[in-house]
Every structure is written in C-alpha cells, then in structure tokens.
Amino acid sequence: MKLTLRVWRQKNADAEGAMSTYEVDGISTDMSFLEMLDTLNEELILKGEEPVAFDHDCREGICGACSLVINGEAHGPERTTTCQLHMRAFKDGDTIDIEPWRASAFPVVKDLVVDRSAFDRIIQAGGYVTAPTGAAPEAHATPVPKADADFAFEHAECIGCGACVAACPNGAAMLFTSAKINHLNVLPQGAPERETRVLDMVAQMDEEGFGGCTLTGECATACPKGIPLMSITGMNKEWLRATRQAGKR
C-alpha cells in the first residue's frame, strides 16, 4: 500500500503546530497502525529528519497509551485502540490525517503526545478503597452479588485512554470519571468512601478544566472498551445521593 500521511507536528507545548505531509510505500495490510508509524519514523531517521513522537506502550489494547485522532475519529475508523487498528482498514492511495487528542485539559507535549495527567489527579482524588494492613483477607470473606460484580467489572474495563474526551464536542471527562466511580461504589470494599469519592472526583474533574456533559453520546461510541453511556447517569445519581447526605450533616 502507498499512503499519504498528514501528521500534526509540534515541537513543544509552547510552539505552534501544523500538519506535515509524508508519503509512505510498501505498507502491509497486516501491519498495525503503530507499525505503520514506525515505518514512517525509520524513513525519517534515515533522511536525518526528526521522527514523529507518539505515545505507545503495551501494543495489546490494554494500557490505552496509543491515543491518536485518525481521520477525525478517536482511535480511527474501528471501535478499538490505535495499536489494534490494522492497515487493512484503509485502502491503497488513501490520505490519512493523524492528530493528537484535542482537549484543553490534555495539552500537547510534542507532536502526537499529550499530557493526560489530569486523569491521574482525578483518580488520586478518590479512586481508592480503605484496606487494612497485615495479612491478605480471604478472597471470599466479603460476598459480592453477581449483578454487582458484573457491573463493577464492566466499568473496571476502562483503560483511561481519553478517547471519550477526544470524541466529546465539549471535551468532557464524564465517561472516564463515572467508570472509575461506579466501579468502586457498587462494591462493599468501596463503601467507606462512597460519598466522598464521587464528590471529590467530580470536583477534581471540574478543576482540571474538562467541559460539561450534554449527553451527546459520542464518548460511549468512541470508547474502545464499550463503557455504556448510562454510566454517567449512575454517577449523577451517586453525586446527588452524596450531596444530600452531606447536607444532612
């Protein structure tokens, strides 16, 4: 395959960025999208040019590091992570636009790399449970109903890639935050922090400068792990419950 790539290049956070055009040839349909970018970078290095900076880690669709907007879609035309997107999703002669996540809370570091530490701070605000020190508790010491366990696992699948933010027209982080809150709030292990968790994490999300949610649904459509839009509704209910409880004190 021969492709034309239009890639966002930005030297650093303070520099102005622009799209640069590159031609790549000999691309196999079996390559992943990141392997295609590796091929481009090998060619750029051989020419003495600066390679394109992009995030990646596991390349197995687990970590969520491979955050790219491809032809205007978070992670590209298929509902998967960028590292699991293969070049057979494109045709010979295609022009492909490759950009970083676009959100004020995710500032560009260089080229296609963005700073997603805002997610880390949301987790630090309440994404934890109280656990006694000492010997590990018996695995079945705290029974969890099957429905609750399934609900928790569904939300625990969130890999924090940020596709929900990139896809949202408002740059909202409600789907990510709700997944992390609902995952813990439904479990008995998360009960001690249930009220403070939702209040603190939502407050931190707002402080980070993410946009407001208008339930357009683009976040759930782009999520490679299928976190449902109803997760946001669940978080809103938890927030209202916690607010009322706090008002009674």
Secondary structure by P-SEA (a helix, b strand, c coil): cbbbbbbbbbccccbbbbbbbbbbccccccccaaaaaaaaaaaaaaaccccbbbbbccccccccccccccccccccccccccccccccccccbbbbbbbcccccccccccccccccaaaaaaaaaccbbbbbcccccccccccccaaaaaaaaaaaccccccccccccccccaaaaaaaaaaacccccccccaaaaaaaaaaaaaaaabbbbbccccccccccccccccaaaaaaaaaaaaaaaaaaac
